């Protein structure tokens, strides 16, 4: 399995518009963060989790010429705003794109992308095959790849993380139940969100994320969905335990 971090930034990205703080002014490429998304290559399949507003730029940069399915964690715009760009894959692959999400998320997509789901479609619009995720505890197959959903809470909004083999990806969360933690435990690589140092209403703080990772004890933990308030990549990473690293755009991990 090869995992590529397509984006590791918070909803406004880094740098943030109009901000001239040391992070947003940094020339370190690791401090340039597009909105969160991850590419998973396994069992000969190409899967992407979340397609935010930077989706086109991300897949071009990573040279992802083939995509078998798109999976959504939840319906917020910084995770769904790029779905229109799957039409390039429709044209190239000559097939509808399977889109996996909970029923609530699919309904939101139908409203926001009404033209995709219209009875009489405009020529050239994206073509999707909606694949409802029916349970937050039972595994499901994405193009033959077994995926285990992980329920998390994003303030009061239920969201999903996903475990694929020994890789677990959880973003936009500030609460994981004991049951969810048990489903993550044993993963070799765990990705968890941490927005900033201070507590936040809907995201883990850095220390909260590090404490969870310390308890779960993966071979390596990575932090994603990072805001400019966290600090410069090189400065923050120097303070972390060795088994926790900050993810950055373009980082590739092989399991």
C-alpha positions as CSV (number, residue, x, y, z in Angstrom):
1,X,0.0,0.0,0.0
2,X,1.2,3.5,-0.8
3,X,-0.4,6.6,0.7
4,X,0.1,10.1,-0.6
5,X,-1.0,13.1,1.3
6,X,-2.6,15.4,-1.3
7,X,-3.5,18.1,1.2
8,X,-2.8,18.6,5.0
9,X,-4.3,22.0,5.7
10,X,-7.4,23.2,7.5
11,X,-10.5,24.6,5.7
12,X,-8.8,27.9,4.7
13,X,-5.5,26.3,3.8
14,X,-2.0,27.6,4.6
15,X,-1.1,30.3,3.8
16,X,-4.4,31.9,4.7
17,X,-5.7,34.8,2.6
18,X,-4.5,38.1,4.0
19,X,-2.3,36.6,6.7
20,X,1.4,37.5,7.0
21,X,2.3,35.5,10.1
22,X,5.6,33.6,10.1
23,X,3.8,30.4,9.0
24,X,1.9,32.0,6.1
25,X,5.1,33.8,5.1
26,X,7.3,30.7,5.3
27,X,9.2,29.6,2.3
28,X,9.4,26.0,3.5
29,X,7.3,23.9,1.1
30,X,6.0,21.9,4.1
31,X,4.2,25.0,5.3
32,X,2.2,25.2,2.1
33,X,-0.9,23.2,2.9
34,X,-3.9,22.6,0.5
35,X,-7.2,21.3,1.9
36,X,-7.1,17.8,3.4
37,X,-7.2,14.8,1.0
38,X,-5.4,11.5,0.8
39,X,-4.7,9.1,-2.0
40,X,-4.5,5.3,-1.2
41,X,-3.1,2.8,-3.7
42,X,-3.6,-0.8,-2.7
43,X,-4.5,-4.1,-4.3
44,X,-4.1,-2.5,-7.7
45,X,-6.8,0.2,-6.9
46,X,-6.6,3.9,-6.7
47,X,-8.8,5.5,-4.1
48,X,-9.1,9.1,-2.8
49,X,-10.6,10.2,0.5
50,X,-12.2,13.6,0.1
51,X,-12.1,16.0,-2.8
52,X,-11.9,19.5,-1.5
53,X,-11.6,22.8,-3.5
54,X,-7.9,22.0,-4.4
55,X,-8.7,18.6,-5.9
56,X,-7.7,19.4,-9.5
57,X,-4.4,20.9,-8.4
58,X,-3.7,18.0,-6.1
59,X,-4.3,15.2,-8.6
60,X,-2.3,17.0,-11.3
61,X,0.6,17.5,-8.8
62,X,0.5,13.9,-7.8
63,X,0.1,12.7,-11.4
64,X,-2.9,10.5,-10.5
65,X,-4.0,9.4,-14.0
66,X,-6.5,6.8,-12.8
67,X,-9.1,6.9,-10.1
68,X,-11.3,3.9,-9.1
69,X,-13.4,5.5,-6.4
70,X,-13.9,8.6,-4.3
71,X,-14.8,8.3,-0.5
72,X,-16.1,11.1,1.7
73,X,-15.6,11.5,5.4
74,X,-18.4,14.1,5.7
75,X,-20.2,16.9,3.8
76,X,-18.3,20.1,4.7
77,X,-17.3,22.1,1.6
78,X,-13.5,21.9,2.2
79,X,-14.0,18.1,1.7
80,X,-16.4,18.1,-1.2
81,X,-16.0,21.2,-3.3
82,X,-13.8,19.6,-5.9
83,X,-16.1,16.7,-6.9
84,X,-16.9,18.3,-10.3
85,X,-13.4,17.6,-11.4
86,X,-13.9,13.8,-11.5
87,X,-15.4,14.3,-14.9
88,X,-11.8,14.2,-16.3
89,X,-11.7,10.6,-15.1
90,X,-15.2,9.9,-16.5
91,X,-13.9,11.0,-20.0
92,X,-10.6,9.1,-19.7
93,X,-11.9,5.9,-18.1
94,X,-15.3,5.9,-19.9
95,X,-17.2,5.0,-16.8
96,X,-19.2,6.5,-13.9
97,X,-17.2,7.3,-10.8
98,X,-18.2,5.3,-7.7
99,X,-18.8,7.8,-4.8
100,X,-18.9,6.3,-1.3
101,X,-20.5,8.2,1.6
102,X,-23.1,8.1,4.3
103,X,-26.7,8.7,3.1
104,X,-26.8,12.2,4.8
105,X,-23.6,13.2,2.9
106,X,-24.9,11.8,-0.4
107,X,-28.1,13.9,0.0
108,X,-26.0,17.0,0.6
109,X,-24.1,16.3,-2.6
110,X,-27.3,15.9,-4.5
111,X,-28.4,19.4,-3.4
112,X,-25.0,21.1,-4.0
113,X,-24.4,19.3,-7.3
114,X,-28.0,19.3,-8.6
115,X,-26.8,19.4,-12.2
116,X,-25.0,16.1,-11.7
117,X,-28.1,14.3,-10.5
118,X,-30.6,16.1,-12.7
119,X,-33.0,13.9,-14.7
120,X,-32.0,15.6,-17.9
121,X,-28.3,16.2,-17.7
122,X,-26.3,19.0,-19.4
123,X,-23.8,17.4,-21.8
124,X,-20.4,16.8,-20.2
125,X,-21.3,17.0,-16.5
126,X,-19.7,14.5,-14.1
127,X,-21.2,11.0,-13.9
128,X,-21.3,9.3,-10.5
129,X,-22.5,6.1,-9.1
130,X,-23.6,6.7,-5.5
131,X,-22.6,4.0,-3.1
132,X,-24.2,4.5,0.4
133,X,-22.1,3.6,3.5
134,X,-24.9,1.9,5.4
135,X,-23.1,1.2,8.7
136,X,-20.5,2.9,10.9
137,X,-19.4,-0.4,12.3
138,X,-19.5,-2.9,9.5
139,X,-16.8,-3.0,6.8
140,X,-17.6,-2.5,3.2
141,X,-15.9,-3.1,-0.1
142,X,-14.6,-0.3,-2.3
143,X,-13.8,-1.8,-5.7
144,X,-12.9,-5.0,-3.9
145,X,-10.8,-3.3,-1.2
146,X,-12.1,-3.9,2.4
147,X,-12.7,-0.6,4.2
148,X,-13.6,-0.3,7.9
149,X,-15.5,2.8,8.9
150,X,-14.5,4.6,12.1
151,X,-17.1,6.8,13.7
152,X,-15.9,10.1,15.1
153,X,-17.5,13.3,16.2
154,X,-16.7,16.7,14.6
155,X,-18.3,18.8,17.4
156,X,-22.0,17.6,17.0
157,X,-21.6,16.3,13.5
158,X,-21.0,12.6,13.0
159,X,-18.1,12.0,10.6
160,X,-16.3,8.9,9.4
161,X,-12.6,7.9,9.4
162,X,-11.5,4.9,7.6
163,X,-9.2,1.9,8.2
164,X,-7.8,0.1,5.2
165,X,-5.5,-2.8,6.2
166,X,-3.0,-1.4,8.7
167,X,-3.6,2.3,7.7
168,X,-6.2,4.4,9.5
169,X,-7.2,8.0,8.5
170,X,-9.2,10.3,10.7
171,X,-9.7,13.9,10.1
172,X,-12.1,16.7,11.3
173,X,-12.7,15.1,14.7
174,X,-12.5,16.0,18.3
175,X,-14.0,12.8,19.9
176,X,-13.5,9.1,19.4
177,X,-15.4,6.6,21.5
178,X,-13.8,3.6,23.2
179,X,-15.4,1.5,20.5
180,X,-13.9,3.5,17.7
181,X,-10.5,3.5,19.4
182,X,-10.7,-0.2,19.6
183,X,-11.3,-0.4,15.8
184,X,-8.2,1.7,15.2
185,X,-6.0,-0.1,17.6
186,X,-3.3,-2.3,15.9
187,X,-3.0,0.0,12.9
188,X,0.6,0.4,11.7
189,X,0.1,3.9,10.5
190,X,-2.5,6.3,12.0
191,X,-3.3,9.7,10.7
192,X,-5.2,12.1,13.1
193,X,-6.2,15.7,12.8
194,X,-4.8,18.5,15.0
195,X,-5.7,22.1,14.2
196,X,-3.6,24.1,16.7
197,X,-2.1,23.9,20.2
198,X,-5.2,25.4,21.9
199,X,-8.4,23.4,22.4
200,X,-10.9,23.8,19.6
201,X,-14.7,23.2,19.5
202,X,-14.5,20.7,16.7
203,X,-10.9,19.5,16.2
204,X,-8.3,17.9,18.4
205,X,-5.5,20.0,19.7
206,X,-2.0,18.9,19.0
207,X,-1.5,17.5,22.6
208,X,-4.9,15.7,22.4
209,X,-3.9,14.0,19.2
210,X,-0.4,13.1,20.5
211,X,-2.0,11.6,23.6
212,X,-4.4,9.5,21.6
213,X,-1.6,8.3,19.3
214,X,0.6,7.4,22.4
215,X,-2.2,5.2,23.7
216,X,-2.8,3.5,20.3
217,X,0.9,3.0,19.8
218,X,1.2,2.8,16.0
219,X,4.6,2.3,14.3
220,X,4.1,5.9,13.1
221,X,1.5,8.5,13.7
222,X,0.9,11.5,11.4
223,X,-0.9,14.8,12.0
224,X,-3.1,16.4,9.4
225,X,-5.7,19.2,9.0
226,X,-3.2,21.7,10.3
227,X,-3.9,25.4,10.7
228,X,-1.3,28.2,10.6
229,X,-1.8,28.7,14.3
230,X,0.1,25.5,15.0
231,X,3.4,27.0,14.0
232,X,6.1,26.3,11.4
233,X,6.5,22.7,10.4
234,X,10.2,22.5,11.4
235,X,9.6,24.1,14.8
236,X,6.6,22.0,15.7
237,X,8.0,18.7,14.6
238,X,11.1,19.3,16.7
239,X,8.9,19.2,19.8
240,X,7.1,15.9,18.9
241,X,8.0,12.4,20.1
242,X,9.7,10.4,17.4
243,X,6.7,8.2,16.6
244,X,4.6,11.3,15.7
245,X,5.4,13.4,12.6
246,X,3.5,16.3,10.9
247,X,2.2,15.2,7.5
248,X,2.8,17.6,4.6
249,X,1.5,17.9,1.1
250,X,3.2,15.4,-1.1
251,X,4.4,13.1,1.6
252,X,4.3,9.4,0.6
253,X,4.1,6.5,3.1
254,X,4.6,2.9,2.1
255,X,3.2,0.1,4.2
